[in-house]
Every structure is written in C-alpha cells, then in structure tokens.
Amino acid sequence: MNHDERPHTSGDGQSEQVKVQHVSARVPDKISRGAFSTGVIVMTGGSEFILDFIQSVGQPAQIAARVIMPHGALPQFIDALKKNVEMYTQRFGPPPDLPKPDPNAPKPTAQQIYDDLKIPDDQLAGSYANAVMIGHTPSEFKFDFISNLFPQSAVSNRVFLSAPQVPRFLDSMQNTFKQFQERVQQQRQQQQDPKKPPEPPEPPEAPTA
C-alpha cells in the first residue's frame, strides 16, 4: 500500500490516473469526484473486511461508500494509514480531537445501527479493493481504494474523511483486525480440540462518528 500520491491526467483527458507501487491506476469519471464521509463502520466477513463510510450530514444517515477488502489487505492499509498520520502530525500537528462520546450511553447493536441507516441500491454490493492510495491536506484525508487487477488497475472508490475522524477510523480498523486474529486463533484451537465450545462472534465496530 503506497501512501505517496502522484496524480496526473491521462493523454485522452477523460480520466485521471494515480501511481500505485509503480502501477498506473485509472480513475473512472464517475469515481473522480469522490464521496465525503463523516464516520466509518468496520466489519469482518467470512473472507473480507467491509468498510461502510457513513454520511450523517442529512437525515437519515446513509452509506456514502462501501468498500470490500480481502483479509490480507487490511494490515497493509493499517500500516499505510499509520505512516500517513505520522506525516500529517509532522507537518500540521496532531489531528484535532473530536468530542468524546458519553461513556454511560448504551452502545447500540449492529442491528440497531443499520436499522437507522439508509443503504442506497448502488452501495449494496460495495466495491472491491485490494490496495489503497492515501493523501492528505490540513483539513482532510483522501482514500483512493484500488482494485489492483490484471490488465489495468483502477480506483474503485474515492472517499474523503475529515482529519479529526482519521484517528478513530485507524483505531476501529486496528480493533477489528485484532478481533479477527483472535477469532482465527480460536478456530484453530477448536479444530485441535473439537470438544471446546466455539466463542460467540464479535459485533461490528460502532460508527466512528
């Protein structure tokens, strides 16, 4: 996952391109404007992680972008985002803190969270990504999620997230990946000791906003 972004315009002038580990990734016109997100839900699937980028500016809150990443891609994403946060902090200082949630407030279940969310039809299936390009300004981070597939890599989703949201997003991904690793370890132990009852599945991380 390369965090060094070098955008340029392609020769036909119809779509943007970015460099990903020396691979050119095309940005389709419909993706180039991106989507603004005010929070993220991170979940674990059977063979993938689901990143639901929420837009809660209007009501009801809705999923602005859904990204599907294979299990092996998330730790690379986490590492790249850590480096970007470090670079951001060196240039602009730490991202501003968000108001802390009330610790006494009841934590909603996954079902309650999604009952209150609108999922547009074009976001139901999500978009696949196995790489990501990260850039930032003083006020926001830009995530170009890339399907790095033969013969042409392409940006499958572009998402903008305000800088104060990024540390929470990073924490959510780290916690989710840690839970995933623990679950894999429990499954391995269960295979070795089939008499041991399986652990109940962990709920998805709550939205970061």
C-alpha positions in Angstrom: 0.0 0.0 0.0 1.8 3.1 -1.2 1.0 6.4 0.5 2.9 8.6 -1.9 0.4 10.1 -4.3 1.3 11.4 -7.8 -1.8 12.3 -9.7 -1.7 13.2 -13.4 -4.0 13.5 -16.4 -4.1 10.8 -19.0 -3.4 11.6 -22.6 -7.1 11.3 -23.6 -8.1 13.8 -21.0 -11.0 11.7 -20.0 -9.8 10.1 -16.7 -7.3 10.7 -14.0 -4.5 8.3 -13.1 -2.5 7.7 -10.0 0.6 5.7 -9.3 0.4 2.7 -7.0 3.7 0.8 -6.4 4.8 1.8 -9.9 1.4 0.6 -11.3 -0.8 3.1 -13.1 -4.4 3.0 -11.7 -7.1 4.6 -13.8 -9.8 6.8 -12.1 -13.1 6.5 -13.9 -15.0 9.7 -14.3 -17.9 8.7 -12.1 -15.4 7.9 -9.2 -13.2 11.0 -9.6 -15.4 13.4 -7.6 -15.4 11.0 -4.6 -17.7 10.9 -1.6 -17.5 12.7 1.7 -17.8 10.7 4.9 -18.4 11.7 8.5 -17.7 8.3 10.0 -16.9 4.6 9.3 -18.2 1.2 10.4 -15.7 -1.6 10.1 -16.9 -5.2 10.0 -15.5 -8.6 9.4 -16.9 -11.0 6.8 -16.1 -14.6 6.1 -13.4 -13.8 3.6 -13.3 -10.0 3.7 -13.5 -6.8 5.7 -16.3 -4.3 5.0 -15.7 -0.6 5.4 -19.0 1.3 5.4 -18.3 5.1 5.1 -21.3 6.9 6.6 -22.6 10.3 5.6 -24.7 11.7 8.5 -25.0 15.4 7.4 -28.6 14.8 6.3 -31.3 12.6 7.7 -31.5 9.7 7.6 -27.8 9.0 7.7 -26.7 6.8 4.8 -23.8 4.8 3.5 -21.9 7.0 1.1 -19.4 4.3 0.1 -19.0 0.6 0.8 -15.5 -0.9 0.3 -14.8 -4.6 0.4 -11.2 -5.6 1.2 -9.7 -9.1 1.5 -8.4 -10.1 4.9 -4.7 -9.8 3.8 -5.1 -6.2 2.6 -6.3 -4.7 5.9 -3.0 -4.9 7.8 -1.2 -3.2 4.9 -3.9 -0.4 4.9 -3.5 0.0 8.7 0.3 0.3 8.3 -0.1 2.9 5.4 -2.6 4.9 7.4 -0.3 5.0 10.5 2.5 6.4 8.3 0.2 9.0 6.8 -1.0 10.1 10.3 2.7 10.4 11.3 3.4 12.5 8.2 0.3 14.6 8.9 1.4 15.2 12.5 4.9 16.2 11.5 3.5 18.8 9.1 0.4 20.1 10.8 0.4 18.8 14.3 -1.9 16.1 15.7 -5.4 15.8 14.1 -7.9 17.8 16.2 -9.8 15.8 18.8 -13.4 15.0 18.4 -15.9 15.3 21.2 -15.7 12.1 23.3 -18.9 10.0 23.4 -20.8 9.7 26.7 -19.2 6.6 28.4 -22.5 5.9 30.1 -24.6 5.9 26.9 -25.7 2.4 25.9 -23.8 1.0 22.9 -26.1 0.2 20.0 -26.2 -3.2 18.5 -25.2 -3.8 14.9 -28.9 -4.3 14.0 -29.9 -1.0 15.7 -27.1 0.8 13.8 -28.2 -0.5 10.4 -31.9 0.0 11.2 -31.2 3.7 11.3 -29.0 3.8 8.1 -30.1 4.2 4.5 -28.2 1.9 2.1 -28.6 3.2 -1.5 -29.1 0.5 -4.1 -25.8 1.3 -5.8 -23.9 0.7 -2.5 -25.5 -2.6 -1.5 -22.8 -4.8 -3.2 -20.0 -2.4 -2.4 -16.8 -2.1 -4.4 -13.7 -4.4 -4.3 -10.3 -3.0 -3.4 -7.0 -4.7 -2.6 -4.9 -1.6 -2.4 -5.3 2.0 -1.3 -3.6 5.3 -2.0 -3.7 7.9 0.8 -3.2 11.6 0.6 -4.0 14.5 3.0 -4.4 18.2 3.3 -4.5 20.2 6.6 -8.3 19.5 6.8 -8.9 16.1 5.3 -7.6 12.7 4.1 -8.3 11.3 0.7 -8.5 7.5 0.2 -8.3 6.1 -3.3 -9.3 2.4 -3.0 -7.9 0.4 -5.9 -8.7 -2.9 -7.5 -5.2 -3.9 -8.5 -6.1 -6.5 -11.1 -4.7 -7.5 -14.5 -4.5 -6.0 -17.0 -5.5 -2.5 -15.6 -5.6 -1.3 -12.1 -8.5 1.1 -11.3 -9.7 3.3 -8.5 -13.0 1.6 -7.4 -13.9 4.2 -4.7 -12.7 7.6 -3.6 -13.6 8.8 -0.1 -12.8 12.0 1.8 -12.7 11.9 5.6 -12.0 14.9 7.8 -8.7 14.8 9.6 -10.3 14.6 13.2 -12.1 11.4 12.1 -9.0 9.6 11.0 -7.6 8.5 14.4 -10.9 6.9 15.2 -11.0 5.2 11.9 -7.5 3.8 12.5 -8.5 2.6 16.0 -11.6 0.9 14.6 -9.5 -1.0 11.9 -6.9 -2.0 14.5 -9.5 -3.3 16.9 -11.4 -5.1 14.2 -8.2 -6.8 12.9 -7.2 -7.8 16.4 -10.6 -9.4 16.9 -10.3 -11.2 13.6 -6.8 -12.5 14.6 -8.2 -13.8 17.9 -11.1 -15.4 16.1 -8.8 -17.2 13.7 -6.7 -18.4 16.7 -9.9 -19.7 18.4 -10.9 -21.5 15.3 -7.6 -23.2 15.1 -7.8 -24.2 18.7 -11.3 -25.5 18.1 -10.1 -27.7 15.3 -7.4 -29.1 17.6 -9.9 -29.5 20.4 -13.4 -30.1 18.9 -14.9 -30.6 22.4 -14.3 -26.9 23.3 -17.4 -24.8 22.6 -16.8 -22.0 20.0 -16.7 -18.4 21.1 -19.7 -16.2 20.0 -18.9 -13.8 17.1 -17.9 -10.3 17.8 -20.3 -7.5 16.8 -19.1 -4.9 14.3 -17.3 -1.8 15.4 -19.6 1.1 16.1 -19.5 4.1 13.7 -16.6 6.5 14.3 -19.0 9.4 14.3 
